[in-house]
Amino acid sequence: MNLFSQLFGRFLAARHTSHLFRRRVILESLPKGGRSGQVSDQLTQQLIAQARIDLPGVLSQLGTSKQGLSDAEADAIRERVGPNEVEHEKPMSWPHHLWLSYNNPFNLLLTVLAIVSYVTHDDKGAIVIGSMVTLSTLLRLVQERRSNRAALELKELVSNTATVIRRMEAAAGETRPPENVLGIQALGQIELPIKQLVPGDIVQLSAGDMIPADCRIMTAKDLFVSQSAMTGESLPVEKFPDAQAQTQAAGALEMVNLVFMGTNVVSGSATAVVLATGNHTYFGTLATRATATTTEPNAFQVGVNKVSWLLIRFAFVMVPIVFFINGFTKGDWPEAFLFALSVAVGLTPEMLPMIVTSTLAKGAVILSRKKVIVKRLDAIQNFGAMDVLCTDKTGTLTQDKIALARHTDVFGQESDEVLGFAYLNSYYQTGLKNLLDRAVLEHVEVQTELQLAENYTKIDEIPFDFERRRMSVVVAERAHHHELICKGAVEEILAACTQVRDGDKTVPLDAAMLERVQQVTRALNEDGLRVVAVAMKETASSQSAYSVADEAALTLIGYIAFLDPPKESTAPALRALAANGVTVKVLTGDNELVTAEVCRQVGLKVEGLVLGPQIDGMDDKALALAVEQHTIFAKLSPLNKERIVRSLRANGHIVGFMGDGINDAPALRAADIGISVDTAVDIAKEAADIILLERSLMVLEEGVIEGRKTFSNMLKYIRMTASSNFGNVFSVLIASVFLPFLPMLPLQLLVQNLLYDVSQIAIPFDNVDAELVRQPLRWNPDDIRRFMIFFGPLSSIFDITTFAVMWYVFKANSLEHQTLFQSGWFVVGLLTQTLIVHMIRTPKIPFIESRAAWPLLGMTLLIMAIGIFLPMGPLASYFKLEALPLAYFGWLAGILLSYAVLTTLMKRYYIRRFGWQ
């Protein structure tokens, strides 16, 4: 038997017992009163009862025996309880996904406008508007389905079969099943797909196996199971078949003779009977909750809807005013209706859905190059808006492995001698190497330094037993003496010691020294370390056999301490997030000492610590205050994590959650942006919006920056559209009152709007100033409304200037000369709208301190050239335009230059008063 494995198991079991109250997780934490809550209570009590009764009683309840079920019995049970399959998030059908991609306020409004345009025989307008809606919808659909397919490919089952013992049935014509040579009924050991398992099946487990269902251990040898996906605890737990070891206070997950679906065997072997399968398991009940469809909108959806309705309400107010003014002043109501419809199209930023979608899609493509899968495009902007990141610890901040953190002498000072003795013990012990042994043996340099092959020979080994909780190896050093090296639980090693090593001398282990030693080990435990003591004594080389009696009068050498180490990228990633205005909070199921030590190692400042049981006693108001004041939350159940995330969102934060375990799935679903990794359990990946394909956490900073760039580019279009549209409507109202003709024909207004929109296609590829991505960015309808009212009238000043120039300078002041007037305003209106994006894309001086990307510059020049060409070229008559006099272009240059200068000056004043995001 692996001696140190047994030691490790008993050590963990003892530590487990001291923390039994803290891990009543998963089903116990689900809401009471709902169906899932009732199932949770029932299942929990049932599993606890099955853990506490003796094994024959469990087998009797399940209608099985140690020989297992027959195939016919298993088939009958499966018919009754269903296959052993956990409910997963169902892939979205493409019609449903298409509808979700289409369904937003602007697409709906644009569809109505396209229909009205078609009904009023404005086929060109209908085609233009319909094309915008179709392109934005299909772009989102294609990008998201591509990402979801990539996410589905990550679902790799560690094991899709299980080793099952089935009782062989009697053949036709026989009265009883066949027997072997000893007269014992023959059994069949077969590999079956996991989904065919039923309650009552007997399964065999070994290292590397995924636990296929909730099971009760029948026999076990050195069985260690990793439950970190369920509880968040980093160290594996040893499991035993003993029902008497259970305490009345323990929850289901603390039962040492139960193993659960979704966990895995780290080492050892066992035989177990299946208690529950499919959705009736712990895993299944939580999966049902995690994959439930949610209709709660995330921060991006809420923000874009608010902005959309702001612009739509503005259009609903202004369009009827334009219609009635033109109808009354011109007397041509059909023409007034078409003009008002054109104004409605102009007021509606029909490119917004396409700009938003293409900008998000570009961000998703950039992140995919950095090995990040974006399942939902909205998550890109939420990434940039995120101001709080809640993260699990085990496997997320840490490596989810055991590493030797310290090797110290008796007084806590680093000691290579202690590491050397521990290495000899782990190297020469027989049996399967445990996780702690492997962590020690990773220090291969010790083997070279000690010259094991030349200097040491194994003499004997004293096996582990549960009473002693320690094991020893005896080695001969260069054949002139023996060394008995013992390691184990601190209290058991101290019981066998009479003296301690103090530098080069040995001193007695009296009461004062014992207190000093215990202070050191307590300090190590308080640092979140798992401590194992190391002791030794020299014996004569003439002794050839050793026993437990020789484990006496030992000298305490020191301690080896273990920890789940942080990932190398954790500390720099957390620093980068803090520098970018993102607060990090740790939400873990592990204990507070381990969590605090990990936070210390990665440089995360601990500002208060709250435990799961404390959260259980808080109402929503108290929790809302606690989540703001503390950074570490430990001993959490899945519901605790979910409540914390929802409380932060209710406080106005944009919240991200990063996790990889079953117990993280509800919080991943509740967050504005759920982040998981490719090694996460399937349920966590299904609940996430973003999946990281690399272990490095530095991609988090890159994702945040990319999200902010994406949002900044979207905001450029919205600000520009809102302000220029407001100015245009204001100008139209003035012109409609004083002019005897329409300031621009409906066709001209639609063409101008189309050209202007085309000029903005390159916005997703624009540069973003570094200053604009240093802090989280979020939707602010009030800021957009203020910006619209502040900058909109500026363009009206130059529109009115253009009206005056055309009316008084070029005498376009009658119905006969309305085409010249309309041509002049067509060019000024298009060029000022196209130019405005360069004025407001940056808080800096445009073209000097900050230049747009070449695609945007090129598109601006192209559209400006087309705008001038249309009235001057052969297509002028088609659009009812006419050539402008040469003198007009001098006025045009002056108007554009004045507009740029005034806008820049007003922008400086706006920034000083209101700021800029």
N, C-alpha and C positions, 0 to 999 in steps of 0.2 A: 504494500500500500504506500502511496506517496505520502511520506511522513510530514513534510513541510506543508503539503496541501491540506492535510488534516489540521495541522496547527493553524494555518491561515483560516480555515473554515471556522474553527472554534473561536479564534480571535475575532473574526467578523461576526459570528453569532453573538458573542458577548457584547460587541459594540452595537449590534442590531438591537439587542434586548433593551439597551439604554435609550433607544430612540424609537420604540415601537409606536408611541403615540403620534409620530409625525408623518407617517406615510399611509394614512387612510385616504387613498387617492382613487382616481378614476370613477368607479361607479358610486362609491359612497358620497362623492362630491357633486353628483349630478342633481339637478333641481328636484325637490320633493313635490309631489302633487301631480306632476305630469306623468305621462305613460313611461317615459324613459327613467324617471326617478323611481317609480314603483318597481320596474324591472330591476333596477340597480340594487335596491334594498333586498328584494327577494333573492337575487343571485348572490349578493354578498353573504347573506345569512346562510344560504344553502351551502356555499363553498366552505364557510367557516365550520358549519356542522359536519361536513364531509371530511374536513381536516382533523377534527377532534375525536371522531369515533374510530374504533379499531378497524383494521383493514378488512377483515371478514364482513363487518357490518356494511362497509362501503360497497364491496363487491355484491353483497346481497341486495342492497338498494338498487344497484345498476343492472341486476339480473345477469351477472357475469361471474367468472371465476378466474383463478390464476392461469387457467389454460386458454382464456380468451373466449371470444364469441365464434360461432360458426358463420359461414358466409350467409346462410339463410337468415340467421338471427340478425346479423348486421344489416342485411337488405331490408328486413321488416322495420328495424329501428330507423333507418335512413328514410324510409317511406313516411314515417311519422314525424321526425324532427327536421328533415331536409338535409341537404349536403353541407359539408363543413366549409362554407364559403362566407366571407365577411363582406358586408355591403360596402361597395366602393362608389365613388362619385361617378355617375353615369356620363359617358361622353355626350356632349351636346350635339343634337342633330343639326345638320347644316341649315335647314329652314329656320330653326329657332335661333341659331347663331346669327344668321342673316338678319333676322328681325331685331335682335339686340344691337347689331352693328348699325342698323338704320335708325333705331328709335332714340331720337333726341329732339328737343324743341325746334332747332333750326331746320333739321331735315323735314320735319312735319310741316313747318311753315313754308319752306321752299317748295315742297310738293304741292301745297295748296296754290301757291303763286304760279307754279308751272301749269297746273290744271286751268286756272283762270286765264293765263296767257293763251293756252291752246283754245279754250272756249271762245275767246275774243279774237281768234284768228291771228294771234301773234306767235306764229310757229317758231320763229327764230328765238324769241325769248323763252319759249317753252323748252326748246332743245338745249339752250345754254344752261338754264336752271336745272333741268333734269340731268344733264351731264355732270354737273357739280355734285348732285346728290348721289348719283350712281357711282362716280369715281371714289368719293370718300367712303361710301358704304363698302364697296368691294375691296378697297385697299385695307380697311380695318379687318374685314372678314378673312382675307387671304393671309395677312400677317399673323393674326391670332391663331388661326387653324394650323399654320405652319409651326408656330411655337408650341402649341398643344400636342401636336404629333411628336415633336422632339421630346416633350416631357413624358409622353406615354412610353417612349422607347427606353426611358431610364428605369422603368419598373422591372427590376430583375429579382426574381424569386431566389433566395439563397438555397432553398430546397423545395421541390414540389412533390416529393414523395416522403413516406414515412415507413419505418420498419415495424410491421404489425404481426403479432402472434395470433393466429387463427386456429381454432379447434377443427380438426378434420372430421367430416361427416361420414356416416356409414354409407357404403356404396349400395346400389340397388340390389335388393335380395338379401342384404346383411342386416342383422338385428342390432349391431353395435359398431362403433368406429373401430378401425384397426388399432392394434397395440404394438409397441416395439418389443424387443427381445426380453425386456424386464417386466413386461406385462402392463406398462404404463401407456395410457391413451396417447396416440401420436398427435403431435402438434405441427403446424405449418408456420414457418417464419417467412413472410412475404413482404415485398415492397409494394405499397399501394399509393395512388395519388392521394394527397392530403385531403382533398374534397370528399373522399369516400369514407373517411373516419367517422365513427359514431360513438356516442357515450357507451362505455362498457368495453371498448377495444383496449387491448393491452399493447403498448408501444414500447420499443426499445430506443433509448436515447444515447448518443455518444458525442464527443467533442466536435463542435462545428455545426451540430444540428440546430435548426430552428424548431422551437417547441410548436407542435402542430395544432394544439388545442389546450384547454385548461385541464390539467391532469393532477392526480394524486400519486406521489412517489410510493412504489411498492418495495423496490430495492435500490440501493445507490452505492457507488464506490467513487469517492473523491469527486462528487458532483458539484460543480460550480456553475451558476447560471447568472448571466448578465441581465439585470432588470432595469438598466439605465433608461431604456426607451419608455418604460412604464413609470418609473419613479424619479428619474433624473440622478440617481446615485451612481457615482463613478465606479466603485468597486463591485465585483461580482459577489454573489451570496451563495454560501454552501447550503445544499438541500439534503435533508435526511428523511427516511421513511417513518421516523418515530412520531406517533400521534401524541405521546405523553409530554413531548417537549413544548406543546402549545400553551400559551397563557390565555387567561380569560380576557385580557385587555387587548389582545392582538387583533388587528384587522386582517382582511383576507390576504393582502400582499405580504404580511409578516409571517404567514404560516410557512414554516420551514419544510413542510412536506407537500406543498402545492407549487406547481409551475404553471406558467401562463402563456397562452398563445401570444406571439409577437416578441417573446424573449428568446434567448439562445444559449446553448450549452457552451461554456468556455472550456471546461475540461472535465474529465471523468466520464462515467457511464451510469445508466439507470434503466430500470423497468418501471413503467407507470401505467395507470389505468385512466382512460379518458373520462372526464366528468362532464364537460360541456363543449359544444362545437358551434362554429359559425357565429351568428349574431347573438347567441346566448352566452358567449364568452366575455371576459372583461374587455378584451380587444374589440370584439364585435359591438358591444354596447357603446363604447366610446366612438368607434368608427361611425355608427349610425348618427350620433350627435354631430360629429365633425363634418360629415358629408351632407348634412341636411341643407337644403337650398335656403339661402338667405336673400331677402329683398332689401336689406338695409344698404343704402348707397354709401360709397366711400367718399373721401374728401374731394377727389377730383370730380366725381359726378355731381356732388352737391355744388361745388364751385362753378363748374361750367354751366350748370342749369341756372344758377343765380344770375350769371353774366348774360346768358342767353335771354332770360326773361326781362332783364333790364333793357336790352336792345329791342326786344319785341314790343315791350310796353311803349317804348319811345316811338317805335314805328306806328303802333296802333293809335297814338295820339296825333302824330304829325300828318300822316297820310290823309285822313279825313279833312283836316284843315286845308291842306293843299288842294284837295279835290273841290271843296266848296268855294274856296277863293277863286280858283280858275274858272269854275262853272259860272259863278255870278259875274266875274269881271269880263270874261270872254264870251259868255253866252253859248259856248259849244260844249255841251255836257258830255257827249261821247268822247270828244278829244280830251276833255278834262279828266274823264275816267281813265283813259289810256295813259295820260301823263301821270296821274296819281299812282296808277299801277306800276309805272316805270320808277317812280320815286320810291315806292314800297320795295321794289327789287333792289334799287340802289341803297336803300337804308338797311336792307337785310344783308349781313355779311355772308353771302352764300358760299364763299370760299372757306368760312370758318370750320365747318366739319372736315373739309379736305385738308386745310392747313393743320388743324389739330391732329388728324389721323396720320398725315404724312410726316409731321414732326415727331410724333410718338413712334411711328414705324422706323424712322431714321435712327432714333435713339435705341430701339430694340435691336436694329442691325449692328450698331456700334457696340452695344453690350454683348451681342452674340459673338463678336470677334474676341471678346475678353472672356469667353466661356461662361456667359450668363444667359439662361433661358428666361425670356419674358413671356409668361403665359397670358397675361392680360395687359394690354397696351396702357390702360389707365395707370398701371403701377409705375410707369416711367415718371410721370409727373408727381405722383405721390412720393416717389423716392426723393425728388428734389424738395418737396414741401415738408417732408418728415423732419420734425424737430425733437422727437423722442424715439429712441430705438430701445425696445425691450428685448433682451436676449437670454436664451437658456445658457447654462454653463457647460454641462457635460457634452462633449462632442461638438460644441459650437465655439466656445471660447477655448476649450481644452481639447486635447488630442484623443480623449476617450481611451486612454491606455494607462497602465501603471508604470511609473518610473521611479527610480531611486533618487529621492530628492536630497537626502543628507546622510552622511555616515559620521557619527560623532563619538567622542570618548564619553566617559561617564559623566563629565561635567558640561557636555554640550559643545565642545570644541571639535572642529573638523579633524578626522583621524583616518589616515590611510590604512593604519593597522587594523582598525575595525572592519573596513571594507575587505581587507585581505582575508581575515578569518571568516567573514560572511561568505566570501567567494568560495573558500575551501568547502564550507558546509554545503552550499548549493551545488557545487560542481560534483562532489563525490556522493551525494545522496542518490538513491536508486528511485526508479519509478518515473512517472510523468512529471516534468518540470512545471511547477505552478507559475502563476503570473509574477509573484514576488521573486521566485527563483530566476525567472527569465530577466526581470529587471536588474537583478544583481549581476547575472552572467553577461549582460550587455556591456559591462566594463571589461572587455577582453584584454585591455592593457594589463590588468592584474595578473592574468595567466602568464604573461611574458615576464612581468616583474618578479613573480614568485618562482618562475621556472618550475612549474608543476611537474613536468615529466622527469626532470633531473632530481628534484629535491623532495618530492612527496610520494608516498604510497598509501593507499587506503588499507586500513587494518580491519575495521569493523564499523557497524552502524547500529544505533539504538533506536528502534522504531518509535513512531509517534503513538500515543494513546490519548483518549479523551480526558483522562484524569490529570495527566502531567502537562498536556498542551505544550509540549516541546519535543524536539528530536535532536539527536547528536550523531556526528560522524567522528571516527577516530582515524587519524593519519599518522604515519611515521615520517618525521622530518630528518632526512639524510641518515636514517637507520639508527641514530643514536638515542632518540627518545620518541615517545608517542605524545600526541596532542589530542585531547578530547574537546571538540568544538561543539557547543550547544547553542541553539537559537530558538526563540519562542516568545510567548506572551510575557510581557514585562514582569507581572506579579509572579508567574511560575518560575521564571529564571531567577528572580531575586530570592525565591524560597529555597533555591538550590545553591545559593552563593554565600560564602562566609567572608569574602574580601573583595576589594575593587582595585583596578589598576589606576594608579595616579602617577602619570608620567612614566618614569623608569622604575618606580617602586610600587609595592603592593601594600595597601593599608586595610585594616579590619573593617568589615561592614557592620558598624555598631548602629545604635538608634539614631545618633546625629547624622551619620553618613547616609543612612537609609532615607531620612527626611530630605536630605540634600538631593539624593538621587531621584526621589519621587517628584521633587520640585522641577527638576530638569525634564522628566518625562511628561509631566503635566503641561509644561510650557510648549513642548513639541506637539502634544495633542491639541493645545489651544491654537497652534498655528495651522491646524487642519491636517496634520500629518498622521499617518498610520505607523505606529512605532513597534518595532521588534527588537528585543534585547539579544545581545551576543555575549557569551561567556566561554571560558575554556579552563583547562588545567593540564599540566604535564604529568605523564605517568611513565613508569619504567618500560623500557622496550621489551622486557621479558614477558609482559602480559600479552596474551594473544586473544582473549575473549572478554567482551564487556557486556554489562547489563545495566538496568535502571539504577541499581545500587551504586554504580560508579558516577552517577550524576549527583555528586555531593561534593561539598567543599570546593565549589567552583569559584573562579575569579571573574567578576563582571568586567568586561572589556569596554562595552559601549553599546550604541544603538544604530540601527539602520531605519530610516524613515522614508515612507513612500507617499507619492502624490500623483494625481492625474495632471500632468504638466500642461501649461497653456501652449497653444499653437505659437509658432515663432512670429506669425503676422498679427497676433492679437493686440499686443501693446502698440505698435505703430498705427494699426487701424483705428484703435480707440482714440489715440492722440489726434489723428487726422479728422475723425468725426467731431471731436470736441472743437478743433480749430475751425470747423465748418458749421458750428452752431447746433450740433446734434447732441443732446443729452442721452447718455447711455445708462440704462437701468438693468440690473441682473435679476431675472426671475427663474428660480431653480427649485427642484424638488429635493436637492441635496441639503446637507446640514449647514448651519451658518458659519461654523469654524472653517470648514473646507472652502466655502464660498468666499469668506473674507480673505483667506490666504491667497486664493487665486487672484482676487481683485488687487491685493497688494502687489503680487508679482507682475501684473500687467499694468500697474500704475493707475488703476481706477480708484478715485477717491471715494471712500465710504462715508456717505453722509446719512447716517441712520440705517437701522436694520429692522425689518418687520418679518415675523414668522407667520406661517400659514394659519396656525390655530388662532393667532391674534386677528387675522383678517376675517376668519369665520365669525368672530364676535363683533365685527364692525358693521354698522349700517352704511348706506351709500354715501351719506354726508361725511361721516368719519373717514371712510376710505378715500373720498375725493381729496381730503386734506392730507392723508397719509402718503398717497402716491406722489404728491408734490414735494414732500419733505424728506423722502428716503430714496436711496439708490439701490439697496439690496433687499430682496424679498426671497426668503429661504423656506424650506420645508413646505413648499406649495403643492397643492393638488391642482389638477387641470382646471377646475372651476375657479380656483384662486387666481390663476394666471389670466383666465378669460375676464374675470371681474376687474382686475387691475388694468388690463388693456382698455376695456370699455369705460372705466372711470377716467382714465387719461384722455380718451376721446371726448367724453362728456365735458371735461375741463377745457376743451378747445384745442387740444394738441392734435397734430397729425402724427399718428403712431405707427411705427413699424415693429414687427415681432420676428425674431430669427430663432428657429428651433429645428430639431430633427427627430424628435421622439413622438411616440403615440400620445404622451401626455401634453405635447405642445400643440396638437391639432386644433383644439377649440380656440386657443389664443391666436393661432395663425389665421383662422377664419374670421375672428373678431377684429383684427387690426386693419388699418387703412392699407397697409402693404405687408403681406406675409412673405418671409424669406426663408427658404430651406436649402438643403444641400443634396447632391446627387446620392449620397450614402444614407439619406434619411429614410424612414419607413414610408411605405406607399401612402398611408393616410396623411402624413405630414406634407408629402409632395403634392397630393391632391388639394390640400387646403391652402397651399402657398400660391402667391402671385408670381414670384421670382425664384428660380432655382440656380444656385451657384454650383458650377461644375468643377471648381478648383477649391482646395482646402484653404488657400490664402484668403484672408478677410480684407485685404487691401482693395479688393474689387468693390467693397462697400462704398469706399470714398469715391471711386470712379463712377459708381452708379448714382450716388448723390449728386455729383457734379454734372453728370450727363442729364439727370432729371431736371436740374435747375437750368441748364442750357435749353433744354426742350421747352420748359415753361416760359423762359425769358423770350424765346422766339415766338411762342404763341401769343404772349402778351403784347409783343410789338404789333402784330397784326390787329389784335383786338383794339388796342389804343388808337392805332392809326385809323382803323375803320370807324370806330365810334366818334372820334373827334372830327374827321373829315366829313362823315355823313351828317353829323350835327350841323357843321358849317354849311354844307350843301343845302340842307333843308331850310336853314335860316336864310340863305341867299335866295332860294327858290321862292320863299314866302314874300320877301321884299320885291323881287322881280315880278311876281304874279300880281302884286298890288299896283305897281306903277307902270308896267309895260303893257302895250296894247296887243302883244302877241306872247306866245310861250317862250321863255328864255332858252329852252332847248326842246327839240321834238322828242317824243317817246323813243323812237328808234335811236336817235343820237345819244340819249341818256343810257340806253341799254348797251350800246357799243362802247361808250366811255366806261361804263361800269365793268364790262367784260375785259377791256384792255387793262384797266386798273387792277382787276382781280388776277389777270395773267401775270402782271408784273410782280405779284406777291408769291408766286409759286416757289420762288427761290428762297423765301424766308427760312424754311427749315434748315437750309445749308449755311445760314449766316453765322458770322463770328459773334461771340458773346464776351463782353468785357469781364475780366477776372473779378472785378469788384462786385459784379452783379450776382455771383454765385457763391459768395462767402457766407451768406446766411440763408436759412430756409425761405422759400418763396411760396406764396399761397394765393388763391383767388381772393380778391377784395373788390366786390362790386361797388362799394362806396368810393374807392380810389378811382375806379374806371369812370364812374359817373362824374366825379370831380374833374378828372382829366378831360373828359368829353366837353364839359361846360367851360373849362378853362381855355382849351386850345381850339375848340370848334369855331368860335367867333373870329379867331385870327384869320382863318381862311376866308371867312365872309367879308372881312375888311378888304381883301384883295379881289374877291369876286365883285364887290360893289365898285372897287376901283376900275375893274375891267368893264363893268357895265357903263361907267361914266366915260371911259376912254372910247368904247365902241359907239356910244350914243352921241358924245359931243365932238370927239376928234375925228372919227371916221363916219359920222352922220348916219349910222345905222339905227335910225329912230322912227322908222315907219314900217308898215307891213311889207312894202316892196323891198326893203333892205333887211328884213328879219333874218334871212339866211346868213348874211355877213355877221350880224350880231351873234347868232347862234354858233357860227364857226369860230368866232373869236373866243367866246366863253368855253366852247368845247375844248379848245387847245389849252387855255389857261387852267380850266378845271382839271383836265387830265394830268397836266404836268405838275401842278401843285400837289395833287393827291399822290402822284408817283414819287415826288420828291420828299413828301412829309415823312416817309418811313426812315429816311436817312437822318432826319432831324431828331426823331424821337426814339430811334433804336438804341441810343446811348445817352447817358447823362453828360458825356464829354462833348467837346467841339467836333462836329462831324467832319469827316474827310481829313482832319488834321490830327486830332488826338485819338480818334477811333475811326477805322475804315471798315466798311462792310465787306463781306466776302465777295470774291469775283463773280460768282453766279448771280448775286443780287445786284451788283453794280452793272453787270452786263445786261440783265433783264430790264433794269431801270432805263438804261440808254436805248435799248431796243424799243421799248414801249413809247418813250418820249419821241423817238424818231418816227414811229408809226403814227403817233398822234399828230405830228406836224405834216406828215406825208398825206394823210387822208384828205384834208381840205385842199392841199396843194396839188394832188395827183389826179390820175384819171378816174378814180373811184369816188370823187367828191360828189358828183351828181347822184350817184346811187344812194348815198347817205344824206342827200339834200344839204350838202355843204358847198362852200365856194372858196376860191383862192383868196388868201389874205394879202393885203398890201405889204410891201417891203418894210414900210415904216412901222408896221405892227410889231415886228420882231424886236425892234429896239425897246418898245414899251414892254414886250413880253420878258425880255432879259431883265429890265428894271424891276418888274413886278416879282419875278422869281427870286432875284437877289434880295429885294426888300423883305420878301416873305421868309427867306432863310434866315436873315439877320434877326428879324423881329421874333421869330419862333425860338431861335437860340437864346436871345435875351430873356424871353418869357420863361423859357425852360430853366434858366439859372434861378430866376425868382421862384418858380414853382418848387425846385429842389430845396432851396433854402427854407421854404415855408412848410412843405408837405413831405419832403423826402422823395426817394425814388427806389423802386424795387424792380 
